[in-house]
Amino acid sequence: MLRRCGIVSCVVLSWAMTAFGQGPKPTPVEGKIRWVYDYEEGKRLARQSGKPMFVVLRCER
């Protein structure tokens, strides 16, 4: 029972952190490449252009 409560607590906590965490906004980078910071927009642009996506996952504080 105690183990089950711990697992449920971890799941709820991780969901809450994901759902409500706004995190810092990415800093735009100047250069030849136009970086897209929104995943949905990136998917749309990839479909539109017929080019693959390059996805970078990073953790920021």
C-alpha positions as CSV (number, residue, x, y, z in Angstrom):
1,M,0.0,0.0,0.0
2,L,2.8,2.4,0.9
3,R,4.7,1.6,-2.3
4,R,1.5,2.3,-4.3
5,C,1.0,5.7,-2.6
6,G,4.6,6.6,-3.4
7,I,4.3,5.7,-7.1
8,V,1.0,7.6,-7.4
9,S,2.6,10.6,-5.7
10,C,5.5,10.6,-8.1
11,V,3.3,10.3,-11.2
12,V,1.1,13.2,-10.0
13,L,4.0,15.3,-9.1
14,S,5.7,14.8,-12.5
15,W,2.5,15.5,-14.3
16,A,2.0,18.7,-12.3
17,M,5.5,19.9,-13.0
18,T,5.0,19.2,-16.7
19,A,1.6,20.8,-16.9
20,F,2.2,23.9,-14.9
21,G,5.9,24.5,-15.4
22,Q,6.5,27.4,-17.8
23,G,10.3,27.4,-17.6
24,P,12.5,30.1,-19.2
25,K,11.9,31.2,-22.8
26,P,14.6,30.2,-25.2
27,T,17.1,32.8,-26.3
28,P,16.9,33.4,-30.1
29,V,20.2,32.6,-31.9
30,E,21.3,34.7,-34.8
31,G,22.9,33.0,-37.8
32,K,22.3,31.2,-41.0
33,I,19.9,28.7,-39.5
34,R,16.4,29.8,-38.4
35,W,15.7,27.8,-35.3
36,V,12.1,27.0,-34.5
37,Y,11.3,26.6,-30.8
38,D,7.8,25.3,-31.1
39,Y,7.4,21.6,-31.9
40,E,4.0,21.9,-33.6
41,E,5.3,24.7,-35.8
42,G,8.4,22.7,-36.6
43,K,6.2,19.7,-37.7
44,R,4.1,22.0,-39.9
45,L,7.2,23.5,-41.5
46,A,8.8,20.1,-42.1
47,R,5.6,18.8,-43.8
48,Q,5.3,22.0,-45.9
49,S,8.9,22.0,-47.0
50,G,9.3,18.2,-47.4
51,K,12.5,18.4,-45.3
52,P,13.2,16.4,-42.1
53,M,13.2,17.9,-38.6
54,F,16.3,18.2,-36.5
55,V,15.1,18.0,-32.8
56,V,17.3,19.1,-29.9
57,L,16.1,18.2,-26.4
58,R,17.7,20.2,-23.7
59,C,17.1,20.7,-20.0
60,E,17.2,24.3,-18.7
61,R,16.8,25.6,-15.2
